[in-house]
């Protein structure tokens, strides 16, 4: 007795639909588990770039301060002007893209920081780019 049976190759429509549904469910679970890492993974790279740009600007500021210590009668005042204008690409010197807070300070007996309108021996500089900032003190 000879049976004439055709061999069938491929997948049925039901198998394909079931596979797609399972892939969708696994994808949804993975996205829920890894969602923040996937959607904000580049944020840490951007933060690192901002910090490196701030460090580069601060290194340029330090180099200029060392020069000013030997060439200027009022190095801290001159440096504060350089920093205030140093984020303007048309200014000389240009340190980079940042915002700055510059003030002369002193510390009292309780180690509290006070702003000194007439003092000029300790300069506090904070430069900021996006949500990252660096602070340093320059003394005369």
Backbone as CSV, one residue per row, in Angstrom:
resi,resn,N_x,N_y,N_z,CA_x,CA_y,CA_z,C_x,C_y,C_z
1,UNK,0.830,-1.152,0.000,0.000,0.000,0.000,0.896,1.243,0.000
2,UNK,0.626,2.095,-0.925,1.417,3.301,-1.081,0.556,4.483,-0.665
3,UNK,1.146,5.285,0.261,0.443,6.485,0.720,1.124,7.678,0.063
4,UNK,0.359,8.474,-0.559,0.897,9.635,-1.240,0.697,10.844,-0.335
5,UNK,1.693,11.161,0.442,1.598,12.297,1.361,2.597,13.358,0.924
6,UNK,2.157,14.581,0.924,3.036,15.688,0.605,3.646,16.220,1.885
7,UNK,4.943,16.450,1.837,5.585,17.064,2.989,5.411,18.571,2.878
8,UNK,5.021,19.177,4.009,4.819,20.614,4.013,5.975,21.283,4.749
9,UNK,6.475,22.369,4.165,7.552,23.126,4.770,7.032,24.505,5.136
10,UNK,7.623,25.109,6.190,7.231,26.456,6.580,6.421,26.448,7.864
11,UNK,5.910,27.617,8.204,5.155,27.785,9.438,3.721,28.137,9.095
12,UNK,2.843,27.752,9.967,1.445,28.124,9.766,1.231,29.546,10.280
13,UNK,0.151,30.150,9.873,-0.166,31.514,10.290,-0.321,31.586,11.806
14,UNK,-0.879,30.563,12.414,-1.053,30.537,13.867,0.289,30.536,14.586
15,UNK,1.262,29.798,14.082,2.589,29.764,14.694,3.294,31.126,14.577
16,UNK,3.134,31.773,13.457,3.759,33.081,13.260,3.144,34.115,14.200
17,UNK,1.835,34.119,14.331,1.156,35.072,15.216,1.549,34.831,16.667
18,UNK,1.601,33.580,17.090,1.978,33.264,18.468,3.414,33.717,18.750
19,UNK,4.312,33.522,17.793,5.706,33.948,17.958,5.798,35.466,18.069
20,UNK,5.072,36.196,17.234,5.101,37.656,17.293,4.541,38.183,18.615
21,UNK,3.493,37.553,19.121,2.925,37.971,20.410,3.924,37.741,21.532
22,UNK,4.602,36.601,21.509,5.586,36.318,22.557,6.772,37.280,22.466
23,UNK,7.234,37.591,21.268,8.331,38.549,21.110,7.907,39.918,21.618
24,UNK,6.682,40.330,21.334,6.177,41.613,21.828,6.109,41.662,23.346
25,UNK,5.664,40.574,23.973,5.579,40.537,25.442,6.976,40.584,26.061
26,UNK,7.906,39.837,25.505,9.281,39.850,26.031,9.909,41.230,25.828
27,UNK,9.668,41.851,24.677,10.187,43.196,24.424,9.614,44.210,25.400
28,UNK,8.322,44.115,25.695,7.700,45.044,26.648,8.291,44.864,28.040
29,UNK,8.518,43.623,28.452,9.115,43.371,29.766,10.548,43.897,29.827
30,UNK,11.320,43.679,28.771,12.696,44.170,28.755,12.745,45.687,28.768
31,UNK,11.858,46.330,27.995,11.859,47.790,27.989,11.453,48.336,29.352
32,UNK,10.510,47.681,30.006,10.113,48.139,31.337,11.263,47.962,32.327
33,UNK,12.015,46.910,32.190,13.127,46.646,33.089,14.321,47.560,32.787
34,UNK,14.607,47.773,31.510,15.775,48.559,31.109,15.403,49.940,30.573
35,UNK,14.168,50.366,30.715,13.670,51.583,30.094,14.488,52.817,30.387
36,UNK,14.778,53.105,31.642,15.532,54.305,31.993,16.941,54.246,31.421
37,UNK,17.560,53.097,31.488,18.914,52.965,30.945,18.929,53.150,29.434
38,UNK,17.905,52.672,28.767,17.859,52.804,27.316,17.531,54.225,26.887
39,UNK,16.596,54.862,27.568,16.150,56.182,27.133,17.059,57.304,27.609
40,UNK,17.814,57.124,28.698,18.683,58.182,29.202,20.128,57.722,29.335
41,UNK,20.518,56.777,28.523,21.873,56.251,28.586,22.932,57.245,28.167
42,UNK,22.576,58.174,27.310,23.566,59.156,26.847,23.734,60.316,27.821
43,UNK,22.885,60.426,28.831,22.960,61.548,29.765,24.289,61.568,30.515
44,UNK,24.774,60.413,30.927,26.037,60.384,31.664,27.204,60.804,30.770
45,UNK,27.139,60.499,29.494,28.187,60.925,28.565,28.166,62.442,28.426
46,UNK,26.978,63.025,28.320,26.865,64.483,28.209,27.371,65.162,29.479
47,UNK,27.040,64.591,30.647,27.537,65.150,31.905,29.060,65.107,31.963
48,UNK,29.641,64.016,31.540,31.098,63.888,31.535,31.730,64.910,30.589
49,UNK,31.129,65.112,29.427,31.655,66.108,28.493,31.597,67.505,29.104
50,UNK,30.508,67.821,29.807,30.390,69.125,30.450,31.469,69.318,31.514
51,UNK,31.706,68.291,32.326,32.719,68.384,33.373,34.106,68.549,32.753
52,UNK,34.382,67.821,31.697,35.698,67.942,31.050,35.887,69.326,30.440
53,UNK,34.830,69.899,29.870,34.938,71.260,29.329,35.164,72.276,30.450
54,UNK,34.509,72.070,31.590,34.721,72.962,32.734,36.144,72.835,33.270
55,UNK,36.654,71.612,33.333,38.028,71.421,33.808,39.031,72.082,32.864
56,UNK,38.789,71.994,31.581,39.673,72.643,30.616,39.650,74.154,30.807
57,UNK,38.452,74.717,30.989,38.342,76.166,31.216,39.065,76.559,32.496
58,UNK,38.912,75.760,33.552,39.558,76.065,34.824,41.077,75.966,34.725
59,UNK,41.581,75.042,33.937,43.026,74.950,33.730,43.559,76.200,33.015
60,UNK,42.805,76.702,32.034,43.206,77.935,31.351,43.178,79.124,32.310
61,UNK,42.163,79.150,33.170,42.067,80.228,34.163,43.252,80.174,35.119
62,UNK,43.588,78.984,35.597,44.746,78.825,36.491,46.036,79.273,35.827
63,UNK,46.216,78.929,34.567,47.431,79.335,33.852,47.512,80.855,33.746
64,UNK,46.375,81.491,33.435,46.382,82.952,33.367,46.625,83.571,34.739
65,UNK,46.106,82.953,35.783,46.311,83.495,37.130,47.796,83.454,37.509
66,UNK,48.471,82.376,37.154,49.912,82.294,37.442,50.678,83.398,36.724
67,UNK,50.271,83.711,35.480,50.916,84.806,34.751,50.603,86.146,35.410
68,UNK,49.347,86.322,35.810,48.937,87.594,36.418,49.644,87.843,37.746
69,UNK,49.988,86.791,38.469,50.672,86.956,39.754,52.021,87.660,39.575
70,UNK,52.630,87.496,38.423,53.936,88.128,38.192,53.854,89.407,37.378
71,UNK,52.722,89.630,36.702,52.661,90.777,35.793,51.675,91.863,36.210
72,UNK,50.740,91.562,37.120,49.689,92.530,37.448,49.804,92.984,38.901
73,UNK,49.495,94.256,39.130,49.497,94.768,40.502,48.266,94.285,41.267
74,UNK,47.185,94.011,40.558,45.941,93.508,41.176,45.500,92.245,40.427
75,UNK,46.176,91.139,40.675,45.895,89.932,39.887,44.484,89.378,40.078
76,UNK,43.939,89.424,41.307,42.606,88.865,41.522,41.520,89.689,40.842
77,UNK,41.652,90.994,40.875,40.677,91.854,40.202,40.728,91.641,38.692
78,UNK,41.933,91.566,38.153,42.088,91.327,36.717,41.545,89.951,36.349
79,UNK,41.840,88.945,37.176,41.349,87.598,36.910,39.827,87.555,36.940
80,UNK,39.208,88.235,37.886,37.741,88.228,37.956,37.149,88.836,36.684
81,UNK,37.789,89.851,36.119,37.324,90.433,34.854,37.521,89.447,33.699
82,UNK,38.647,88.757,33.700,38.900,87.753,32.663,37.820,86.666,32.703
83,UNK,37.504,86.184,33.904,36.533,85.098,34.038,35.136,85.571,33.647
84,UNK,34.785,86.785,34.056,33.457,87.315,33.732,33.256,87.425,32.227
85,UNK,34.319,87.749,31.494,34.225,87.885,30.036,34.728,86.656,29.291
86,UNK,35.258,85.682,29.998,35.901,84.524,29.373,34.980,83.559,28.688
87,UNK,33.656,83.729,28.829,32.723,82.848,28.137,32.206,83.482,26.848
88,UNK,32.736,84.634,26.501,32.395,85.308,25.250,33.441,84.936,24.202
89,UNK,33.028,84.293,23.115,34.015,83.854,22.114,34.811,85.003,21.491
90,UNK,34.276,86.224,21.554,34.986,87.369,20.977,35.937,88.028,21.972
91,UNK,35.920,87.590,23.216,36.766,88.190,24.249,38.138,87.523,24.263
92,UNK,39.090,88.255,24.817,40.432,87.701,25.022,40.754,87.858,26.495
93,UNK,41.042,86.833,27.236,41.102,85.436,26.820,39.705,84.803,26.791
94,UNK,39.562,83.773,25.962,38.318,82.996,25.888,38.579,81.644,26.541
95,UNK,37.801,81.320,27.581,38.013,80.066,28.315,37.066,78.956,27.894
96,UNK,35.898,79.288,27.403,34.943,78.261,27.000,33.521,78.715,27.273
97,UNK,32.594,77.790,27.070,31.170,78.059,27.236,30.757,77.694,28.660
98,UNK,30.441,78.698,29.467,30.043,78.469,30.855,29.328,79.712,31.378
99,UNK,28.709,79.561,32.541,28.229,80.717,33.298,29.078,80.778,34.565
100,UNK,29.209,81.970,35.121,30.111,82.090,36.268,29.489,82.887,37.395
101,UNK,29.928,82.561,38.594,29.659,83.339,39.796,31.020,83.688,40.379
102,UNK,31.246,84.971,40.555,32.543,85.435,41.032,32.295,86.375,42.200
103,UNK,32.975,86.128,43.322,32.851,87.057,44.448,34.083,86.957,45.332
104,UNK,34.401,88.097,45.940,35.466,88.132,46.936,34.855,87.739,48.274
105,UNK,35.530,86.848,48.982,34.994,86.348,50.250,36.062,86.406,51.329
106,UNK,35.614,86.168,52.551,36.502,85.929,53.687,35.781,84.963,54.613
107,UNK,36.525,84.333,55.500,35.947,83.412,56.463,36.034,84.034,57.843
108,UNK,34.936,83.924,58.617,34.935,84.472,59.968,35.468,83.429,60.953
109,UNK,35.419,83.732,62.230,35.940,82.838,63.264,35.205,81.505,63.340
110,UNK,33.967,81.458,62.875,33.187,80.215,62.879,33.304,79.460,61.556
111,UNK,34.265,79.853,60.754,34.514,79.237,59.448,33.332,79.396,58.498
112,UNK,32.600,80.471,58.670,31.498,80.781,57.775,31.981,81.731,56.696
113,UNK,31.483,81.529,55.502,31.878,82.351,54.368,31.081,83.654,54.368
114,UNK,31.764,84.772,54.232,31.132,86.079,54.146,31.633,86.790,52.903
115,UNK,30.721,87.497,52.247,31.116,88.302,51.099,31.746,89.582,51.604
116,UNK,32.875,89.939,51.027,33.574,91.154,51.454,33.558,92.158,50.311
117,UNK,32.765,93.219,50.443,32.723,94.204,49.364,34.058,94.912,49.162
118,UNK,34.792,95.167,50.224,36.049,95.887,50.086,37.251,94.979,50.044
119,UNK,37.088,93.724,50.404,38.227,92.808,50.457,38.599,92.311,49.086
120,UNK,39.845,91.965,48.934,40.275,91.456,47.633,41.421,90.461,47.769
121,UNK,41.373,89.646,48.820,42.457,88.693,49.006,42.040,87.251,48.734
122,UNK,40.746,86.968,48.653,40.270,85.608,48.396,39.112,85.679,47.413
123,UNK,39.304,85.097,46.241,38.312,85.138,45.173,37.704,83.756,45.005
124,UNK,36.385,83.679,45.125,35.663,82.413,44.932,35.039,82.440,43.540
125,UNK,35.363,81.413,42.760,34.878,81.328,41.383,34.136,80.010,41.205
126,UNK,32.904,80.092,40.704,32.125,78.918,40.351,31.745,79.035,38.888
127,UNK,32.160,78.053,38.087,31.771,78.034,36.689,30.832,76.846,36.478
128,UNK,29.799,77.071,35.670,28.741,76.086,35.498,28.436,75.902,34.022
129,UNK,28.196,74.662,33.642,27.711,74.333,32.304,26.619,73.298,32.464
130,UNK,25.436,73.628,31.975,24.239,72.816,32.145,24.025,72.546,33.631
131,UNK,24.092,71.317,34.063,23.824,71.022,35.479,25.083,70.631,36.247
132,UNK,26.246,70.920,35.712,27.513,70.596,36.373,28.265,71.882,36.684
133,UNK,28.956,71.911,37.831,29.709,73.114,38.184,30.987,72.741,38.917
134,UNK,31.964,73.645,38.810,33.234,73.529,39.533,33.466,74.826,40.277
135,UNK,33.964,74.706,41.491,34.256,75.884,42.328,35.713,75.820,42.750
136,UNK,36.350,76.977,42.736,37.730,77.067,43.200,37.953,78.412,43.887
137,UNK,38.989,78.454,44.707,39.368,79.685,45.397,40.739,80.126,44.910
138,UNK,40.874,81.432,44.685,42.155,82.014,44.322,42.517,83.000,45.440
139,UNK,43.749,82.915,45.898,44.174,83.821,46.958,45.386,84.623,46.512
140,UNK,45.551,85.751,47.165,46.680,86.619,46.816,47.688,86.613,47.951
